[in-house]
Amino acid sequence: MTVTATPPAPKLELPPLKLGPITVDTPVILAPMAGITNSAFRRLCREYGGGLYVAEMVTSRALVERTPESLRIISHDDDEKVRSVQLYGVDPVTVGQAVRMLVEEDRADHIDLNFGCPVPKVTRRGGGAALPWKIDLFTSIVQTAVREAAHGNVPLTIKMRKGIDDDHLTYLEAGRIARDSGVAAVALHGRTAAQFYSGQADWAAIARLRETLPDIPVLGNGDIWSAEDAVRMVRETGVDGVVVGRGCQGRPWLFGDLQAAFEGSDTRHRPGLKEVAKGVYRHAQLMVETFDDEYKALREIRKHMAWYFKGYVVGSELRTKLASVTTLEVLQGYLDQLDTDSPYPGSDAEGPRGRAGSPKQPALPKDWLLDRHLNTAQSKDISAAELDVSGG
């Protein structure tokens, strides 16, 4: 009997992503993450591969009020080809003002609206993943933002979740409203707000959205831990590109893998401990440049240590020291203690990172689920509902 080996799946070569006048050669987007995707991390990721790198989420109100923190969040390096900003807001007027500011002052080349954040401090105000439930409010915000962005020919996109929970799904209707309002693309995280980051992302829902919106780019987000995951998502759902969040924490080289995969190459980064140490130090250097404050920069990078060294053989005592560094000199001293001959640990270095949380009832405004439209009391509360600083 002759046994014929199953031929490997054909290599995937995904075309560039078109967002209005912008062409993203590698159809990969770095998801905004509070306290993570500052200019230092974005630059580090760019050094490894291509894509569109979105700054941390900023609230519309804080931006309009020009708070120092909001202006820091939307700052970009001179070499960032596309300056991408994500806004959060629940008041159409304030969101419109924020978009107008970004356009008139030439502070962004691409604007994304956040309708996917699941954290309680956002959803309890009716924002993030809770907002698309209110059809009138969602429609007004998207239409206002698209109109203001159009004055500068700036493409506006939205990022959302499936809905509040399995009984209150909003993504298909919200996708159609956004498309009809003129957005350049829609990104879907295949989880509900109730799931937080637990369980598995529902790629079938992403595929349904792709089928519902055949006439604009649709992007998929959720459970992309490797280039192979990204390729599989594209093949299974038909999306035009992927959005990567937690999967790149402590693995900025993932963007190099993704670029290679979407160019049809099998090339992958498999860093040993020596290369990881170099990446950590480079990240710390860029953080110092970003904050112009060595102590603050090193304090900020501490949370990244567990992500960088996930799966690698690093003693508990040294891990503790790395998570309490105070200066670049101290950091280099600790990195010099690593076994730099240690090879890449394989899949142990990949997979989920950070806290996924557990399913929970989302925090929502009073009587939020009783009707798909705002009542009088909710309308009055909306104008004062935005947070003062970046959400999550």
C-alpha positions as a Markdown table, in Angstrom:
| # | Residue | x | y | z |
|---|---|---|---|---|
| 1 | Met | 0.0 | 0.0 | 0.0 |
| 2 | Thr | 1.3 | 3.4 | -0.9 |
| 3 | Val | 0.9 | 6.2 | 1.6 |
| 4 | Thr | 0.8 | 9.7 | 0.2 |
| 5 | Ala | 1.6 | 12.6 | 2.5 |
| 6 | Thr | -1.0 | 15.3 | 2.8 |
| 7 | Pro | 0.4 | 18.3 | 1.0 |
| 8 | Pro | 1.0 | 21.4 | 3.2 |
| 9 | Ala | -1.6 | 24.2 | 3.1 |
| 10 | Pro | -0.7 | 26.8 | 0.5 |
| 11 | Lys | 1.2 | 29.8 | 1.8 |
| 12 | Leu | -1.0 | 32.8 | 2.5 |
| 13 | Glu | 0.0 | 36.1 | 0.9 |
| 14 | Leu | -2.5 | 38.7 | 2.2 |
| 15 | Pro | -2.7 | 41.9 | 0.1 |
| 16 | Pro | -2.2 | 45.3 | 1.7 |
| 17 | Leu | -4.9 | 46.8 | 3.8 |
| 18 | Lys | -6.6 | 49.9 | 2.4 |
| 19 | Leu | -8.1 | 52.4 | 4.8 |
| 20 | Gly | -9.2 | 55.3 | 2.7 |
| 21 | Pro | -6.1 | 57.0 | 1.4 |
| 22 | Ile | -3.8 | 54.9 | 3.6 |
| 23 | Thr | -2.2 | 51.7 | 2.5 |
| 24 | Val | -1.0 | 49.4 | 5.3 |
| 25 | Asp | 1.4 | 47.0 | 3.5 |
| 26 | Thr | 1.3 | 44.4 | 6.3 |
| 27 | Pro | -2.4 | 44.0 | 7.3 |
| 28 | Val | -1.7 | 43.9 | 11.0 |
| 29 | Ile | -2.8 | 46.4 | 13.6 |
| 30 | Leu | -1.4 | 46.8 | 17.1 |
| 31 | Ala | -4.4 | 47.1 | 19.4 |
| 32 | Pro | -4.3 | 50.1 | 21.8 |
| 33 | Met | -3.5 | 48.9 | 25.4 |
| 34 | Ala | -3.5 | 51.4 | 28.3 |
| 35 | Gly | 0.0 | 51.7 | 29.7 |
| 36 | Ile | 1.5 | 49.4 | 27.0 |
| 37 | Thr | 1.3 | 50.9 | 23.5 |
| 38 | Asn | 3.1 | 54.2 | 24.2 |
| 39 | Ser | 5.5 | 55.5 | 21.6 |
| 40 | Ala | 8.4 | 53.4 | 23.1 |
| 41 | Phe | 6.6 | 50.1 | 22.6 |
| 42 | Arg | 5.3 | 51.1 | 19.2 |
| 43 | Arg | 8.8 | 52.0 | 18.0 |
| 44 | Leu | 10.1 | 48.7 | 19.3 |
| 45 | Cys | 7.5 | 46.8 | 17.4 |
| 46 | Arg | 8.2 | 48.7 | 14.3 |
| 47 | Glu | 11.8 | 47.7 | 14.5 |
| 48 | Tyr | 10.8 | 44.1 | 14.1 |
| 49 | Gly | 8.0 | 44.3 | 11.5 |
| 50 | Gly | 5.4 | 46.3 | 9.6 |
| 51 | Gly | 1.8 | 47.1 | 10.4 |
| 52 | Leu | -0.3 | 49.9 | 11.8 |
| 53 | Tyr | 0.5 | 50.9 | 15.4 |
| 54 | Val | -2.3 | 52.5 | 17.4 |
| 55 | Ala | -1.6 | 54.7 | 20.4 |
| 56 | Glu | -3.1 | 54.1 | 23.8 |
| 57 | Met | -6.8 | 54.9 | 24.0 |
| 58 | Val | -7.5 | 58.5 | 25.0 |
| 59 | Thr | -10.8 | 60.0 | 26.2 |
| 60 | Ser | -12.4 | 62.6 | 24.0 |
| 61 | Arg | -13.0 | 64.9 | 26.9 |
| 62 | Ala | -9.4 | 64.9 | 28.1 |
| 63 | Leu | -8.2 | 65.6 | 24.6 |
| 64 | Val | -10.6 | 68.5 | 24.1 |
| 65 | Glu | -9.5 | 69.9 | 27.5 |
| 66 | Arg | -5.8 | 69.3 | 26.4 |
| 67 | Thr | -4.7 | 67.6 | 29.6 |
| 68 | Pro | -1.0 | 66.9 | 29.6 |
| 69 | Glu | -1.5 | 63.2 | 29.8 |
| 70 | Ser | -3.9 | 63.1 | 26.8 |
| 71 | Leu | -1.4 | 65.1 | 24.7 |
| 72 | Arg | 1.4 | 62.7 | 25.7 |
| 73 | Ile | -0.8 | 59.7 | 24.7 |
| 74 | Ile | -1.4 | 61.1 | 21.2 |
| 75 | Ser | 2.2 | 62.1 | 20.6 |
| 76 | His | 4.0 | 60.2 | 17.8 |
| 77 | Asp | 7.6 | 59.7 | 16.8 |
| 78 | Asp | 8.8 | 61.6 | 13.6 |
| 79 | Asp | 9.3 | 58.3 | 11.8 |
| 80 | Glu | 5.8 | 56.9 | 12.4 |
| 81 | Lys | 4.5 | 56.6 | 8.9 |
| 82 | Val | 0.9 | 56.6 | 10.0 |
| 83 | Arg | -0.1 | 58.5 | 13.2 |
| 84 | Ser | -2.9 | 56.4 | 14.6 |
| 85 | Val | -5.1 | 57.5 | 17.6 |
| 86 | Gln | -7.9 | 55.7 | 19.3 |
| 87 | Leu | -10.7 | 57.8 | 21.0 |
| 88 | Tyr | -13.1 | 56.8 | 23.6 |
| 89 | Gly | -16.2 | 58.8 | 24.3 |
| 90 | Val | -20.0 | 58.6 | 25.1 |
| 91 | Asp | -21.0 | 62.1 | 24.1 |
| 92 | Pro | -21.4 | 62.7 | 20.3 |
| 93 | Val | -20.6 | 66.4 | 20.7 |
| 94 | Thr | -17.4 | 65.8 | 22.7 |
| 95 | Val | -16.3 | 63.0 | 20.3 |
| 96 | Gly | -16.9 | 65.3 | 17.4 |
| 97 | Gln | -14.8 | 68.1 | 19.0 |
| 98 | Ala | -12.0 | 65.7 | 19.7 |
| 99 | Val | -11.9 | 64.4 | 16.1 |
| 100 | Arg | -12.1 | 68.0 | 14.8 |
| 101 | Met | -9.1 | 68.9 | 16.9 |
| 102 | Leu | -7.1 | 66.0 | 15.7 |
| 103 | Val | -7.9 | 66.8 | 12.0 |
| 104 | Glu | -7.6 | 70.6 | 12.1 |
| 105 | Glu | -4.3 | 70.5 | 14.1 |
| 106 | Asp | -2.9 | 67.6 | 11.9 |
| 107 | Arg | -2.3 | 65.3 | 14.9 |
| 108 | Ala | -3.5 | 62.1 | 13.3 |
| 109 | Asp | -3.6 | 60.2 | 10.0 |
| 110 | His | -6.0 | 57.6 | 11.2 |
| 111 | Ile | -8.6 | 57.7 | 14.0 |
| 112 | Asp | -10.2 | 54.6 | 15.6 |
| 113 | Leu | -13.3 | 54.7 | 17.9 |
| 114 | Asn | -13.3 | 52.3 | 20.9 |
| 115 | Phe | -16.5 | 50.4 | 21.4 |
| 116 | Gly | -14.9 | 47.3 | 22.8 |
| 117 | Cys | -13.4 | 48.2 | 26.2 |
| 118 | Pro | -14.9 | 45.8 | 28.9 |
| 119 | Val | -13.5 | 47.3 | 32.1 |
| 120 | Pro | -16.1 | 48.4 | 34.6 |
| 121 | Lys | -15.0 | 52.0 | 34.9 |
| 122 | Val | -15.9 | 52.4 | 31.2 |
| 123 | Thr | -19.0 | 50.2 | 30.8 |
| 124 | Arg | -20.7 | 51.5 | 33.9 |
| 125 | Arg | -20.7 | 54.9 | 32.2 |
| 126 | Gly | -22.3 | 53.4 | 29.1 |
| 127 | Gly | -19.0 | 53.5 | 27.2 |
| 128 | Gly | -16.9 | 50.9 | 25.4 |
| 129 | Ala | -18.6 | 47.6 | 24.8 |
| 130 | Ala | -21.8 | 48.8 | 26.5 |
| 131 | Leu | -22.4 | 51.6 | 24.1 |
| 132 | Pro | -23.6 | 49.9 | 20.8 |
| 133 | Trp | -26.6 | 48.6 | 22.7 |
| 134 | Lys | -28.0 | 52.2 | 22.5 |
| 135 | Ile | -28.6 | 52.4 | 18.8 |
| 136 | Asp | -29.3 | 56.1 | 18.7 |
| 137 | Leu | -26.2 | 57.0 | 20.7 |
| 138 | Phe | -23.9 | 54.7 | 18.7 |
| 139 | Thr | -25.2 | 56.0 | 15.4 |
| 140 | Ser | -24.9 | 59.6 | 16.4 |
| 141 | Ile | -21.3 | 59.2 | 17.6 |
| 142 | Val | -20.1 | 57.3 | 14.5 |
| 143 | Gln | -21.8 | 59.7 | 12.1 |
| 144 | Thr | -20.5 | 62.7 | 13.9 |
| 145 | Ala | -16.9 | 61.3 | 14.0 |
| 146 | Val | -17.0 | 60.3 | 10.3 |
| 147 | Arg | -18.2 | 63.7 | 9.3 |
| 148 | Glu | -15.5 | 65.5 | 11.2 |
| 149 | Ala | -12.8 | 63.2 | 10.0 |
| 150 | Ala | -13.8 | 63.6 | 6.4 |
| 151 | His | -12.9 | 67.3 | 6.5 |
| 152 | Gly | -9.3 | 66.2 | 6.6 |
| 153 | Asn | -9.7 | 63.0 | 4.5 |
| 154 | Val | -8.7 | 61.1 | 7.6 |
| 155 | Pro | -10.0 | 57.5 | 7.6 |
| 156 | Leu | -12.1 | 56.6 | 10.7 |
| 157 | Thr | -12.5 | 53.0 | 11.9 |
| 158 | Ile | -14.3 | 51.4 | 14.8 |
| 159 | Lys | -13.3 | 48.5 | 17.1 |
| 160 | Met | -16.0 | 46.6 | 19.0 |
| 161 | Arg | -16.9 | 43.4 | 20.8 |
| 162 | Lys | -19.8 | 41.0 | 20.1 |
| 163 | Gly | -21.9 | 42.7 | 22.6 |
| 164 | Ile | -22.6 | 43.0 | 26.3 |
| 165 | Asp | -23.3 | 39.3 | 26.8 |
| 166 | Asp | -24.7 | 36.4 | 24.8 |
| 167 | Asp | -28.2 | 37.7 | 25.4 |
| 168 | His | -27.4 | 41.2 | 24.2 |
| 169 | Leu | -25.3 | 40.9 | 21.1 |
| 170 | Thr | -24.8 | 44.1 | 19.0 |
| 171 | Tyr | -22.0 | 43.4 | 16.5 |
| 172 | Leu | -23.9 | 42.7 | 13.3 |
| 173 | Glu | -26.2 | 45.7 | 13.7 |
| 174 | Ala | -23.4 | 48.0 | 14.8 |
| 175 | Gly | -21.3 | 46.8 | 11.9 |
| 176 | Arg | -24.0 | 47.7 | 9.4 |
| 177 | Ile | -24.6 | 51.1 | 11.0 |
| 178 | Ala | -20.9 | 51.9 | 10.9 |
| 179 | Arg | -20.6 | 50.8 | 7.3 |
| 180 | Asp | -23.6 | 52.9 | 6.3 |
| 181 | Ser | -22.1 | 55.8 | 8.2 |
| 182 | Gly | -19.0 | 55.7 | 6.1 |
| 183 | Val | -16.3 | 54.1 | 8.3 |
| 184 | Ala | -13.2 | 52.9 | 6.6 |
| 185 | Ala | -13.1 | 49.5 | 8.4 |
| 186 | Val | -14.6 | 47.6 | 11.3 |
| 187 | Ala | -12.6 | 45.5 | 13.8 |
| 188 | Leu | -14.3 | 42.8 | 15.9 |
| 189 | His | -12.9 | 41.2 | 19.1 |
| 190 | Gly | -14.7 | 37.9 | 19.2 |
| 191 | Arg | -15.7 | 38.1 | 22.9 |
| 192 | Thr | -18.5 | 39.8 | 24.8 |
| 193 | Ala | -17.9 | 42.4 | 27.6 |
| 194 | Ala | -19.1 | 39.7 | 30.0 |
| 195 | Gln | -16.3 | 37.4 | 29.0 |
| 196 | Phe | -13.6 | 40.0 | 29.6 |
| 197 | Tyr | -10.6 | 38.2 | 28.2 |
| 198 | Ser | -11.6 | 34.7 | 29.4 |
| 199 | Gly | -12.4 | 31.6 | 27.4 |
| 200 | Gln | -12.0 | 31.5 | 23.6 |
| 201 | Ala | -12.6 | 34.2 | 21.1 |
| 202 | Asp | -15.5 | 33.4 | 18.8 |
| 203 | Trp | -13.9 | 33.4 | 15.4 |
| 204 | Ala | -17.2 | 32.2 | 13.9 |
| 205 | Ala | -18.7 | 35.6 | 14.9 |
| 206 | Ile | -15.9 | 37.3 | 13.1 |
| 207 | Ala | -16.7 | 35.3 | 10.0 |
| 208 | Arg | -20.4 | 36.2 | 10.2 |
| 209 | Leu | -19.4 | 39.9 | 10.4 |
| 210 | Arg | -17.2 | 39.5 | 7.3 |
| 211 | Glu | -20.1 | 37.9 | 5.4 |
| 212 | Thr | -22.5 | 40.7 | 6.6 |
| 213 | Leu | -20.1 | 43.5 | 5.5 |
| 214 | Pro | -18.6 | 42.4 | 2.2 |
| 215 | Asp | -18.0 | 45.9 | 1.0 |
| 216 | Ile | -15.6 | 47.3 | 3.6 |
| 217 | Pro | -12.5 | 45.9 | 5.3 |
| 218 | Val | -13.2 | 43.7 | 8.4 |
| 219 | Leu | -10.5 | 42.9 | 10.9 |
| 220 | Gly | -10.4 | 40.1 | 13.4 |
| 221 | Asn | -9.1 | 40.3 | 17.0 |
| 222 | Gly | -8.8 | 37.7 | 19.7 |
| 223 | Asp | -6.5 | 34.8 | 20.5 |
| 224 | Ile | -3.7 | 35.6 | 18.1 |
| 225 | Trp | -0.7 | 34.3 | 19.9 |
| 226 | Ser | 1.5 | 33.5 | 16.9 |
| 227 | Ala | 1.8 | 34.1 | 13.2 |
| 228 | Glu | 0.2 | 30.7 | 12.6 |
| 229 | Asp | -2.9 | 31.8 | 14.6 |
| 230 | Ala | -3.2 | 34.9 | 12.4 |
| 231 | Val | -3.0 | 32.9 | 9.2 |
| 232 | Arg | -5.6 | 30.5 | 10.5 |
| 233 | Met | -7.9 | 33.3 | 11.5 |
| 234 | Val | -7.7 | 34.8 | 8.0 |
| 235 | Arg | -8.3 | 31.4 | 6.4 |
| 236 | Glu | -11.2 | 30.6 | 8.7 |
| 237 | Thr | -13.0 | 34.0 | 8.7 |
| 238 | Gly | -12.0 | 35.7 | 5.5 |
| 239 | Val | -10.9 | 38.9 | 7.3 |
| 240 | Asp | -8.8 | 41.5 | 5.5 |
| 241 | Gly | -6.3 | 41.8 | 8.4 |
| 242 | Val | -5.8 | 41.1 | 12.1 |
| 243 | Val | -5.6 | 43.1 | 15.3 |
| 244 | Val | -3.1 | 41.9 | 17.9 |
| 245 | Gly | -3.2 | 42.8 | 21.6 |
| 246 | Arg | -2.0 | 40.7 | 24.4 |
| 247 | Gly | -0.2 | 38.3 | 22.1 |
| 248 | Cys | 2.6 | 40.8 | 21.6 |
| 249 | Gln | 3.2 | 41.7 | 25.2 |
| 250 | Gly | 6.8 | 40.8 | 25.9 |
| 251 | Arg | 7.0 | 39.6 | 22.3 |
| 252 | Pro | 7.5 | 42.7 | 20.0 |
| 253 | Trp | 9.1 | 40.4 | 17.5 |
| 254 | Leu | 5.7 | 38.9 | 16.8 |
| 255 | Phe | 5.2 | 41.7 | 14.3 |
| 256 | Gly | 8.2 | 40.4 | 12.3 |
| 257 | Asp | 6.6 | 36.9 | 12.3 |
| 258 | Leu | 3.3 | 38.3 | 11.2 |
| 259 | Gln | 4.9 | 40.3 | 8.4 |
| 260 | Ala | 6.7 | 37.2 | 7.2 |
| 261 | Ala | 3.6 | 35.0 | 7.4 |
| 262 | Phe | 1.5 | 37.5 | 5.3 |
| 263 | Glu | 4.3 | 37.7 | 2.8 |
| 264 | Gly | 4.2 | 33.9 | 2.4 |
| 265 | Ser | 7.4 | 33.3 | 4.3 |
| 266 | Asp | 8.1 | 30.6 | 7.0 |
| 267 | Thr | 10.7 | 32.8 | 8.7 |
| 268 | Arg | 10.0 | 33.2 | 12.4 |
| 269 | His | 11.7 | 34.8 | 15.4 |
| 270 | Arg | 12.7 | 32.1 | 17.9 |
| 271 | Pro | 14.8 | 34.2 | 20.4 |
| 272 | Gly | 17.0 | 32.7 | 22.9 |
| 273 | Leu | 17.5 | 34.3 | 26.3 |
| 274 | Lys | 20.4 | 36.5 | 25.0 |
| 275 | Glu | 18.2 | 38.1 | 22.4 |
| 276 | Val | 15.3 | 38.5 | 24.8 |
| 277 | Ala | 17.7 | 40.3 | 27.2 |
| 278 | Lys | 18.7 | 42.7 | 24.4 |
| 279 | Gly | 15.0 | 43.3 | 23.6 |
| 280 | Val | 14.3 | 44.2 | 27.2 |
| 281 | Tyr | 17.1 | 46.6 | 27.5 |
| 282 | Arg | 16.2 | 48.2 | 24.2 |
| 283 | His | 12.6 | 48.6 | 25.4 |
| 284 | Ala | 13.9 | 50.2 | 28.6 |
| 285 | Gln | 16.1 | 52.7 | 26.7 |
| 286 | Leu | 13.1 | 53.7 | 24.5 |
| 287 | Met | 11.0 | 54.2 | 27.6 |
| 288 | Val | 13.6 | 56.5 | 29.1 |
| 289 | Glu | 13.5 | 58.6 | 25.9 |
| 290 | Thr | 9.7 | 58.6 | 25.9 |
| 291 | Phe | 9.3 | 59.8 | 29.5 |
| 292 | Asp | 12.5 | 61.7 | 29.9 |
| 293 | Asp | 12.6 | 60.3 | 33.4 |
| 294 | Glu | 14.7 | 57.2 | 34.1 |
| 295 | Tyr | 13.0 | 56.2 | 37.3 |
| 296 | Lys | 9.5 | 56.6 | 35.9 |
| 297 | Ala | 10.5 | 54.7 | 32.7 |
| 298 | Leu | 12.0 | 51.8 | 34.7 |
| 299 | Arg | 8.9 | 51.7 | 36.9 |
| 300 | Glu | 6.7 | 51.4 | 33.9 |
| 301 | Ile | 8.7 | 48.6 | 32.3 |
| 302 | Arg | 8.5 | 46.4 | 35.4 |
| 303 | Lys | 5.1 | 45.0 | 34.4 |
| 304 | His | 6.6 | 43.8 | 31.1 |
| 305 | Met | 9.2 | 41.5 | 32.7 |
| 306 | Ala | 7.0 | 38.5 | 33.3 |
| 307 | Trp | 5.8 | 38.7 | 29.7 |
| 308 | Tyr | 9.3 | 38.9 | 28.3 |
| 309 | Phe | 10.5 | 35.9 | 30.3 |
| 310 | Lys | 7.4 | 33.7 | 30.1 |
| 311 | Gly | 8.6 | 30.1 | 29.5 |
| 312 | Tyr | 12.3 | 30.8 | 29.9 |
| 313 | Val | 14.5 | 29.4 | 32.6 |
| 314 | Val | 14.9 | 32.4 | 35.0 |
| 315 | Gly | 15.2 | 31.8 | 38.7 |
| 316 | Ser | 12.5 | 33.2 | 41.0 |
| 317 | Glu | 15.0 | 35.5 | 42.8 |
| 318 | Leu | 16.2 | 37.1 | 39.6 |
| 319 | Arg | 12.6 | 37.5 | 38.3 |
| 320 | Thr | 11.8 | 39.4 | 41.5 |
| 321 | Lys | 14.8 | 41.7 | 41.0 |
| 322 | Leu | 13.9 | 42.3 | 37.4 |
| 323 | Ala | 10.4 | 43.3 | 38.5 |
| 324 | Ser | 11.8 | 46.0 | 40.8 |
| 325 | Val | 14.5 | 47.7 | 38.6 |
| 326 | Thr | 15.1 | 51.4 | 39.2 |
| 327 | Thr | 17.8 | 52.4 | 36.7 |
| 328 | Leu | 19.2 | 51.2 | 33.3 |
| 329 | Glu | 22.5 | 50.3 | 35.0 |
| 330 | Val | 20.7 | 48.1 | 37.6 |
| 331 | Leu | 18.7 | 46.5 | 34.8 |
| 332 | Gln | 21.8 | 45.7 | 32.8 |
| 333 | Gly | 23.4 | 44.2 | 35.9 |
| 334 | Tyr | 20.4 | 41.8 | 36.3 |
| 335 | Leu | 20.3 | 40.9 | 32.6 |
| 336 | Asp | 24.0 | 40.0 | 32.8 |
| 337 | Gln | 23.1 | 37.3 | 35.3 |
| 338 | Leu | 20.9 | 35.5 | 32.8 |
| 339 | Asp | 22.0 | 32.3 | 31.2 |
| 340 | Thr | 22.4 | 33.8 | 27.7 |
| 341 | Asp | 23.0 | 30.3 | 26.2 |
| 342 | Ser | 19.5 | 29.3 | 27.1 |
| 343 | Pro | 17.5 | 28.6 | 23.8 |
| 344 | Tyr | 14.0 | 29.4 | 22.8 |
| 345 | Pro | 11.7 | 27.3 | 25.0 |
| 346 | Gly | 9.1 | 26.7 | 22.2 |
| 347 | Ser | 5.4 | 27.0 | 22.8 |
| 348 | Asp | 6.0 | 27.7 | 26.5 |
| 349 | Ala | 7.0 | 31.3 | 25.5 |
| 350 | Glu | 3.9 | 31.8 | 23.5 |
| 351 | Gly | 0.2 | 31.6 | 24.4 |
| 352 | Pro | -1.9 | 33.8 | 26.7 |
| 353 | Arg | -0.2 | 36.4 | 28.9 |
| 354 | Gly | -1.4 | 38.7 | 31.5 |
| 355 | Arg | -4.6 | 38.3 | 33.5 |
| 356 | Ala | -7.6 | 37.1 | 31.4 |
| 357 | Gly | -10.1 | 37.7 | 34.2 |
| 358 | Ser | -13.2 | 35.6 | 34.6 |
| 359 | Pro | -16.7 | 36.0 | 33.1 |
| 360 | Lys | -18.7 | 38.5 | 35.1 |
| 361 | Gln | -21.8 | 40.6 | 34.8 |
| 362 | Pro | -20.8 | 43.8 | 33.2 |
| 363 | Ala | -21.2 | 47.0 | 35.2 |
| 364 | Leu | -23.8 | 49.1 | 33.3 |
| 365 | Pro | -25.7 | 52.4 | 33.9 |
| 366 | Lys | -29.1 | 52.0 | 35.6 |
| 367 | Asp | -31.8 | 50.4 | 33.4 |
| 368 | Trp | -29.3 | 50.3 | 30.5 |
| 369 | Leu | -30.7 | 47.0 | 29.1 |
| 370 | Leu | -34.4 | 47.9 | 29.3 |
| 371 | Asp | -34.4 | 49.7 | 25.9 |
| 372 | Arg | -32.2 | 50.0 | 22.8 |
| 373 | His | -32.6 | 53.8 | 23.0 |
| 374 | Leu | -31.5 | 56.3 | 25.7 |
| 375 | Asn | -34.2 | 57.5 | 28.1 |
| 376 | Thr | -34.3 | 61.0 | 29.4 |
| 377 | Ala | -32.3 | 60.4 | 32.6 |
| 378 | Gln | -29.6 | 58.5 | 30.6 |
| 379 | Ser | -29.3 | 61.3 | 28.0 |
| 380 | Lys | -28.7 | 63.8 | 30.8 |
| 381 | Asp | -26.0 | 61.7 | 32.3 |
| 382 | Ile | -24.1 | 61.1 | 29.1 |
| 383 | Ser | -22.6 | 64.6 | 28.8 |
| 384 | Ala | -20.8 | 64.1 | 32.1 |
| 385 | Ala | -20.0 | 60.4 | 31.8 |
| 386 | Glu | -16.6 | 60.5 | 30.2 |
| 387 | Leu | -13.4 | 59.7 | 32.2 |
| 388 | Asp | -10.6 | 62.2 | 32.7 |
| 389 | Val | -7.8 | 60.1 | 31.5 |
| 390 | Ser | -7.1 | 57.0 | 29.3 |
| 391 | Gly | -9.3 | 54.0 | 30.0 |
| 392 | Gly | -8.1 | 50.6 | 29.1 |
